[in-house]
């Protein structure tokens, strides 16, 4: 179960721009620790990110958004003074390594989940009351019950093309179960088509993406799809759509997208 603090921390990490995130992290952790977590050697790079003179790599962005989420979570729950100590202290849940070191050294897929779990345990998130998002999920919306996009594609190739514009080719390929960007292009061109199950996953992804795109820019929507969502048991919406139950996973993702967009 998730509480308001955990949900707010997640939402802030997705809605904030990257310069805002980096600036918040500099204040909370200091530029040296931010640079270390993001995998760069110079604090000048961190300053340039905060000033929007440069943009972090996608891998660094993932680490920075997660770090921002945890900074907010711990800061609101335990106090801001605790935050840098927690990031630098040896943590028994992380094999007596610091959270900053795990984020720096390990692959993000593994490090992100472990560090987030350690942060949740530290603030006792598992003992909180169900949030409004979880209550929304419990109602099990059908996809067509959740505010359809203003303009619905008339064909599957058009749907893929528009989804690619919002999410980028890599996310579309992942949700559609392929590794090649060329496969996505053939779907958009109408010269090939995925299997029925993957078509369903892509339709559900479009529904959520179009809903969010009406409120946020494409970068924010992409971050939402890739971010570990507390309302989905800290799983990413893209992963739930790809690996979860085709119907129940889609229902959960659509409900959480609606809550994030503050619709309803």
Buried (B, 14 or more C-beta within 10 A) or exposed (E): EBBEBBBBBBBBBBBBEBBBBBBBBBEBBBBEBBBBBBBBEEBEBBBBBBEEEEEBEEEBBBBBBBBBBBBBBBBBBBEEEBBBEBBBBEBEBBEEBBBBBBBBEBEBEEBBBBBBBBBBEBBEBEEBEEBEBBEBBEEEBEBEEBBEBEEEBEEBBBBBBBBBBBBBBBBBBBBBBBEEEEBBBBBBEEEEEBEEEBBBBBBBBBBBBBBBBEBBEBEBBBBBBBBBBBBBEBBBBBBBBBEBEBEEBBBBBBBBBBBBBEEE
